[in-house]
Amino acid sequence: MIKAPINLSNILFRLIVMQALWLYLSGCTNSHKEGKNETEYASLNDSTEYVGMATCRQCHSTIYDSYIQTGMGQSFGIAERERSSAVFSPHSIIRDSVLGYQYHPYLQSDSLYVLEFLMNGKDTSYQRRVHINYIVGSGQHTNSHIRNVNDYLYQVPVTYYTQDGKWDLPPGFEGGFNSRFGRKIELECMSCHNAMPQLVSGSENKYLKVPNGIDCERCHGPGGRHVEEKSRGIFVDTSKYIDYTIVNPSKLSINLQMDVCQRCHIQGNAILNEGKSFSDFRPGMPLSSVMNVFMPVYAGDDDKHIMASHAERLKMSKCFSSSLENSATSEQKNNLKPYKNALTCITCHNPHVSVKHTGKEVFNAACLSCHSSSVIEPDRENSKNQSACTESESSRRAVGNNCVSCHMPSNSSIDIPHVVSTDHYIRKPVTLKDKAQIREFVGLICINNPDVDSVTRAKAFISYYEKFSSNPGFLDSAKGLIPSSTKEDIEKHFKVLVHWAFLKGDYPQLLHYNKVAWGAAGFKGRVEASNSDAWTSYRIGQAFEQVGDPVAAEINYQLAVDKARFQPDFRNKLASIQHDLKKVDEAINNYQFILRENPEFVPAYTNYGFLLLSEKGDVNGAKIMYQKALSLDPLNEQARLNMAGLLIYQKKYSEAKILIKEILKLYPNNSQARSLYAKFSQIK
């Protein structure tokens, strides 16, 4: 049954009218609020709907006006001049020193664009103009950029670094890894930089709805029940009781409160629990019920941190651990605001107020709430009062008596260039001598769950190998954590075993797992938000293709497409194997589907062009496909090779030779190009 939408148009009027009943109603409704716990928050009920920040603003306008100026409130928005922190100049050129691409970001009217180009000497050999649709980041540190291609979102290869006042490649695009306009903005990224986007089922980066900025409900949970009760005049005296229609993070238990912040402020290797999505976490639930986040730990490397590691670094601090111990034994426990007796994020940060507008005295006051005020104003008549800080008075005065400057120094993050941020690991100042230690890998540590199971740890090693490091030791570590000695073990851990064998390149072992777990029926799986079942079918299809069984490969590629119909890589592989099996019409339908959905998916152009030439003899159609591919990706190895093949088909050998020579200059190890060049080297 479809639930009727909440009528919000006259909420303010009704609230004002019902205010006269406040004393009576609060007396009637408070009594049943005692004795509840976090599991009874209305926001944890799947039936509670999100209402949007505009609705919250109607009653909380002062908080809204302040919050919208914070980094979270400014985290995502339409790409307009007013929204950008960047300086646009005709001399702003970003150079990819490895691939040779150059980028010029510029304004046209109120819109943002980037010009990508290649130079051949002093001549421009290629250029492409791309419209920027969204800006990510408040501008306190960076502005990154996103474009929309038929509702598929991709990162643009230009970032403005505010602190250095310069344009450069985004993190991860340097050193020959420039994915240009092809890096998908998946839900893991979007769900931390924005409110609740609506991802199209069966896709990885296609969205029905993209909000503008992190909104109230990311920290307070969906507000449907809260709005409904307040519109009926049902109020709670929150000075005495907890209002369970909405989450106030300050009234959560300390660990659950930290989990609200940790959802996004422990950037790392996030491993989703089975059947979960990055949109499933709601304030008031343990983060570990949705995901476990892992980080590599190195001995002798405590002074290094990544950008979004605030919660992780805080938890490393003795201040944090000591405050938890004190809170657990305190006789002054405050059930309405547990953080009052412990050090949590909101001890220092009011999430409704921008850090830019928070004076250093606020942070120092948090320090002094535990450490004697004599640290700042030493009493010379009582030497004991000076023991908390060993620095001289002159040294303290040199930094304005600012505790943070010494104990939480600002330094460069290791994952984002040109950015300096506050290290939230509170400790005594680290000297150069302390830093001169051997950097030794300790292991992958789960930041938010000390009791994580071995198979989840194995998934973390596999994910780390796939995303961050090609060290085979990570795969070896993973295998030892996955039970696989019995049929029951293989059935239970089938997907992670397939993933491991696929990355290992052990296709016979992968197919052995498939046979043991599923037999002739094969792995069917289901549609799910994470697409993990679809990826499993795809990997099985790859294994069958590698061992020379295209019929079984097609079956499994089709299963992958059925579960993730908007994932173009799956459909492209399906169409390619259908071409091999002479199912030409089916292959054409799949290529055309891809290009209707995602008209910039280059592999579909190269493969479709090859099909048109080899099966239809359609020279002109193949040429159009290859030219389109090269207009999008001028250095694409396969598109250039296919174009050379077309020239050979047309007996334009001299032109083919020139192109093959260019290919070898870019890709000297391409064996097919080397063979062709040797074949036509005698042509004048």
N, C-alpha and C positions, 0 to 999 in steps of 0.2 A: 504494500500500500504506500502511495506517495504521500508524504507528510506535507500538510499545508504550510507555506512559508510564514515566518513571523512577521506581523505588521509592525514596522519600526517607525512609521512616519510621524506618529503622535506620542512617541515615548516620553519626550521631555514634558509635554503638557500633562500627561497622565501622572508622571512622577511628581510634578509640582502639586497637582490636586491631591495626590495620596500622601504627601508629606505631612499633612495634618493628622494622619492616622499613625504617625511614626511611633509614638510612645506605646500606644496600644498594641500595634502589630508587632513591634520588636519584642515586647513582653510575651506575646503569644508564640512567637517563632523561635525565641532563643533557647527555650528549655530543651528542645530536641537536638540542639547542636553540640551538647556536651558529650564527651566519650567517643566521638568519631575518630577515624584515622584517615591517612592519606588515600587509602583505597576507595573511600566513599566520595571523593571529589566527583562532581557531575561531569567534569571535563574528561574523565577517564572512561566514561560510557560512550561507546561508539555512536549512540544515537544523538549525542550532543553536537550541535552544528557550529561551524565557524560563522561569525557574523561580520568580520572585517573591521579594520581600524576606524573607519568613518563612523561606525555605530558606537564604538567605545568613546569617540571624541564628543558625542552628544552630551555625555554626563561627566566626562573627565577632560574637559577642554584645556585646563591649565597644565595637567600632566602631558597631554598630547602635544601642546605647543612647545613644551620643553623637550620632550622625548624626540620629536621629529628633527631636532637639531643635533642629535647624538650621532655617533658613527653608525650605530645599528639602524637608526631611523633614516640615515642617508646612504644605506648600503647598496641600493639598487634603484635605478631610475631610467627614464627615457633619455636618450643621448641628445641633449640640447646644450647650447652654449652656457646657459645659466647654471646647468647641473654640473658642468665640467670644472675641475680645478686646474686644468692644463693651460699652458701658454702655447699658443699656436703662432708659428713663425715660418716664413718661407725657407728658412735655413734649418728647420727641424727635419733632419734626415736620420733614419735608423738603418744601420747596415748589418746584414747578416754576413759575417766575414767568412763563413764556411760555404754556404750555398750561393752567395752572391746577390741575393734579393736585397732590395732597398725599399724603404717605406717612408712616405711623407704624409703625416696626418694633417688635415686642414679643415677649416670651416667654410661652409657655403651657405649664406644666409644664416639660419639658426641650426643647421644640420651639420653633423660630423661625418667626415669621409676619411678614407686612407687610400693613397695611391701606391700600389705595388709596382715595381719596375725592375728591369735588368738592363745593365749597360754592356755594350760591346765597344770597348774603347770609349770614344766620346759620343757614340750614338746610342739611343734607346732602342734596344732590340725587342722589348716586351713591356707592356704596361696594362694595368687593370685597376679600375676604380671601384671601390666597395663602400657602400653606405653602412655606417655604424648605427645600430638601433638602440643599444642599451649601454649604460655605464655601470660598472661594478666597483664598489669601494667609495667611501665617504670623501676621499681626497686627503684625509689626515696622513696617510702614507702613500697611497696609490690611487689611480683611476685605471682600471682595466676595461676592456670593451668587448661587446658581444654583437653579433649580427644574426638576423632572422632570415632563414631561407625556407619559405613555405612552412613556417612554424617549427622548423628544426633550428636549434640554437647552437652557434659555434663561436669560439673565442677568436677575436681578431688579434693578429700578431703585433700589436703595439700597446704599450703601457706607459702611462705618465707617472714618474716617481716624484712625488711632491716635495719631499725633503731636499732632494738634490736638484729639483727644478729641471728635470731632463726627461726626454723620451728615450725608451729603449725597448728591446724585446721583452716579452713577459717571461716570468720564471718558467723554466722547462723548455723554452724555445731556443736556447743558446746551444752552442757547441755542435751544430749539425743536426739538431733535433727540432728544427723549425717545421711544425706541422701546418704553417701558413693559416689558411682559413678552415682547417679540417678538424680542430680539436673540439670534440663534443662537450657541450655543457650538460652533463648528466645530473640526475637528481641528487647525488651526493654533494655536488658543488652547489647546485641551486638551492637546496634545502637549508644551507647555512647562510647564504648571502641574500636570502629573500624570505618572504612570508611563505604561505603554503601554495606552491605552484601546482597545477593540475597536469601531470604527465600523461600522455596518451598511452593506454595500455598496449603492450607489445612493441614499444619503442624504447630508445635509450635517451633521446634528446628532443622529442617532439612534444610540444606543450599546447594544451587547450587554453590555459590561462597563466599569465605571468604577472604577479603583483609587483608593486613598486616599493621595495624596502621591507626590512624585517618589521613585523607589526606586533601589536600588543599580545596577540594570542600565541605567539611563539614562546613567550615566557609565562603567560597566564593560562594557557589552554583555551580550547574553544569556549566562547562565551554565550552560546545559545540559551542554556538554562539560566544563566545569570541575568541576561536581558529579559527573559520571560518572567522570572520572579519579580524583578524590580518593576517591570511594567504593570504587574499586578499589585504592586505596593507592598511586597513582602521584603522586609529589611532585616538585617542582623546588626546588633551592636558589636562592631568588630573590635572595640576596646576590651571586650570581655570574652567574645566567642569568635570562632572561625566561621567564615561564610564559605560553605562547601559547594556553592554554586560556581565558584571561580577560584583558581589557584592564585594565592599570594605567595610567591616563592619564599619570602622572609618568614613565613609561618610553617614551611615544610621542615621536616627533620633535616639535620645538617647534611647528611649524605645525599638525600633527594634534592635538597637545594643546590648542592654542588653539581648534581647531574644536570640540572637545568642549564647551567653555564657550560658544563663539560660537553654538552651535546655538540657545541661548535668550537669551544675554546680548548680542545685537546686534539688539535690537528695531528693525524697519524694514519695508520693503516687500519681502517675500519672494516671489521668482519661482521656482516649481518648474521643474525640468527636465522635458522631455517624458516622460510615463509615470511620473513619480515622485510620491510622496506624502509628507506631513509625518511619517509614521511610518517612512520608509525609512532615515533616517540612523542609523548605528551607530557608536559610538566606534571610532576607528582608520581611518575613511575620510575623505577630504576632504569638507568640507561642500559645496563647489562641485559635487561629483558628484551632489548631490541638489537643491540650491537655490542661488540667488544673492540676496543681501540688499542692497537699495539704500536710501540715505538722501539726502534733499536737503541740499545744502551751500550755506551762505551766507557770503560774505565779511563780516568784521566781526561774526561771530556765534559766535565760538569759545567764549564763556563760557556758552552755553546748551546743555543736554543733556536727553535724554529718560531716562525711568526705567531701562529695561533696556538701557543703552548702554555698559555697563562695558567690554566688550572693545574696542569701537570707540574709545572715549575713551582707553583705555590705549595703543592702537596709535598714537594721535596724539602720544604723549609721546616726547621725546628719550631719556628713560631706556630706553624699550622698543627704539627703533631702534638706539641705541648698544649695548645689551646683545646684540642679535642680531649686530651686526658683531663684537663681541668674542667671542661664542660661536663664530662661523664661523672665527675665526683662532686660537682658544685651543688651546694645547698640552695643556690639561688637560680635554679633552672627556670627558664621562662618558656612555657609551653606555647605561648602565642608567637614568640620570636626567638627560636632556639639559637640563631646566630649571635645573639647578644652575648652568649657565653663562649663563643668560639670564633676563630678567624676564618671567615669565608669571603667570597668575592665581594659581597655587599657590605662587608665591614668597612671597606675603603671606597667602593664604587656605588654611587646611586645610579642605577641603570636608566633613570629618567632624566639625568643631567649629563651633558657632554663633558668629557674629560677636559676639553679646551676651556670650559667655564668652571672647572673645579680647581681651586687654589691649592698650592702645596701644603697649606696649613691644615687642610682637611685630611690629607694622607698622614702628615706628621701627628695629627691628633689621634689617629688610629693606632700609631706606634706607641704614643704616650699613654694610651688607655691601659696598656700593660706595663710599659717601662716608665720609671719615675720621670716626672717633669724636670728633675734635676739634671737629666741628661742634656737638656738644652740650656738650662740656666743653673750651672753648678753652684752649690753652696760651698764657698771656700772654707767655711768654719767646720764643715762636716765632710771629711774625705770619703766617707762611705757612700755619700750621695753621688759621687763622681764615678763609681766603679762600673756602672752600666755601660759607659762609653769610654774606650781607651784613647780616643783621639784627643789631641790638645784642644783647648778652647779656640786658639787661633785657626786651627784646621777646620773646626766646625763652623766658625764664623765665615771662613772663606767660601763655604758652600751655602751660606745663608741658614745654617742650622737645619739643613734639610736631610732627614734620615734616609730618604729614598735615594739620594744622590750617591751615597756610599754603599748602602745595603741592598739596593735594587738598581744597579747601574743600567743605563741605556747603552746598548751595543748592537752590532749588526746581527740580524738573524741569518741562519745558514741556508735558508731556502729561498729568500727573496733578496735580490740585489738592491743597492741604493736605499735601503730602509734601516733605520735605527729605531729600536723599540725598547721598552722597559722590560728587563728580565725579572720575572716574578718569583725567582728563587731567592728568598730572603736569607742572607747569611753575612758573615763577616767579610769585609773586602778581600778579594782574591788577589794575591800578589803574583808577579811574573814568575817567581820561583815556584809557587803553587801550581801554575799552569803548565810548567815544563815537565809534563808526565808523558808516559808512553800511552798512546791511544789504542786501547785493546777492546775488541768486540766482546761483550758479555752475553748478549742474547736479545730476543724480542720479548719485551715486557708488556703485559696487559695493564694499561693505565687505570681503567675503571672497574676492574674485576679481579681481585687477587685469587679467586677460586675458579678461574676459567678452566674448562676441560681440555684434555689433550688433543682432541680432534679439532677444536677451534684454534688451538695453538698451531696445529698443522696447517690449517687454512691460512693462518697469518704468515707462516713461512712461505707458502705457495704464492700468496698474494704479493709478498714483499719481493720474491724472485721475479714475478711477472711485471710488477710496476716500477721497481726501484733498483734492483740489482740482479745481474745475470750470474751471480756466484752459485755454482751447482751445489754447494754445501747447504744452501737453504732448502733445496729439494730433498737432499739426503736427510736433513733434520726432520722435514715434514713426514717422510715415509715411515720413519721410526715411531711416529706418534699415531699412526692410523692402523687400527686392527684390521687384518685382511686374511687371516688364516683359515676362516671358515666361510661357508656360503652365507651364513647369517651376517657375518662381519661385512662381506662384500655388498650384500643387499642394503645394509644399514648405512654404509659409508660410500655408496656407489658413486655419487657425484664428485666427491673430493678425490676418490681414487682415479676416476677418469681424468679429472683436471691434472692431477699429478703426472699420470702416464703421458698425457698429451704434451705437457711442457717438457717432459723428459725425452719426448720423441720416441717412446717405446709403444708403437702402435699395436704390435701383437699382444702385449700385456693389456693394453686398453681393451682390445676386442675380447680378450680372455675374461676380463671383468664383466663385460657386456653379456657374454655367453653364460657365465655362471649366474649372474643376477637375473637375467631376463630371458635367456634362451632364444628361441626362434621368434618370439613375440616382439622382442626389442623394447627399448626404453621409450615409453610414451610421454610421461611427465605431464605437466599442466601449465597453463598460463599463470604467471605470477609477476609481481611488480619488479622484482630484481632480475627477471629473465634468466635465472640460473639454470632452470630446466631446459630452456631453449639453447643456452650455451652448451649444455651437456650433449644434447642431440647433435649440435653442430660439430662438436669435437669427435663424436662417434662417426659422423659422416666423413670428417677429414681422415680418420683412421682407415675407414673402408676404402677411401679414394687412394690413400698412400699404399695400401697393400694390393691395389689393382682390382677392386670390386666396385665398379661404378653403379651397378644396380642397387646394392645395399647403401652406397653413399647417397644416391638420390633419395631413397626412402627416409634416411635420417636428416638430410638437408630439408626435405619437405616437412618433417616433424618440427624442425627448428623454426621454419617459416610459419607454420601453423600456430606456434606459441609466441612468436615475435614477428608479426607480419610487417612491422615498420622498421625492422633492422635491415638496412640495405646489404650488408656484408653476407648475411645468410641467404637472401634471395639471389644475390649475384652468384654465389657458389652453386646454388640450385640450378640457375639458368645455365651456367657453364657446364655442369655435368649433364644436363638435359641436351645441350648441344652435342656433347660427346656421344650421347645415346641416340642421336638423330631425332630427338623430340623437338624439332626446330620451332614449331608453332608455340609450344609451351614455353620454350626458352625466350622467344620474342615477347610473349605476353609478360613474362617476368621482368625482362629488361625495360619494357615500356612502363610497367608499374613503377619500377624504381625511379625512372627519369621523370615521370609525372609527379611523384611524391617529392623527389629530391633531385632537382635539375642540375645539381653541381657534383653529383657522385661520379667521379672520373672513371673508376674501374668499369662501370656499366657502359660508358661510351666506348672504351677500348674493346671490351668483349663483344658488345653488340655490333660494332663495326666489323670485327673479325668474322662474326657469324654472317653478316650481310654479304661480305666478300666471298667467303668460302662456300656458303650454302646457296646463295642467291645470285652470285656473280654481279652484285650491285656495287660497281666501282664508285659511283657518285655518292650513294648512301654511306658506304664505308668511309669515304673521304670526309664527308660532313661530320661523322661521328669522331674521327680522329682529330679533325681540326677543332671541334668543340672541346675535346679532352685537352688539347694542347693550349687552347685559349684560357683554360682554367688552371692548367698545371704544365707550363712550358718545358720543364725539365723532366717530365714524367718518362721514366725509362721504357715502360711497356708501350705507351702511346707513340713514342718516337720509333720504337722497333716495329710496331704495327704499320706506321706510316711508311717506313722503309720497305716493308713487305708489300705494301700496296704499289709503291713505285716499281718494284721488281715485277709484280704481276702485270703492270702496264708496260714493262720492258723499258722503263726509263732508268737505265742502269747507272748513268753518270750522276743523276740526281740522287739515286739511292746510295751510291758510294759516298757522296758528300755528307749525306745525313748519317750514314753508318760511322763515318769518321768522327762526326760530332758526338755521336753516342759513346764511342770509345774514349773520347776526351773526357766526358763526364763520368762514364762507368767503364774504366779500363778492364775490369774483370768479367764483363758480359761475354760469355763464351759464344753465344749465338751471333752477336755483332762481330766478334773476332773472326768467326768462321765465314760469315758473309763478306767481310772486308777482304779476306784472303781470296775468296772466290772471284771477286770483282776487281781485284787489284790490277789486273791487266787491261781493264777497260780504259781507253783514252778519253 
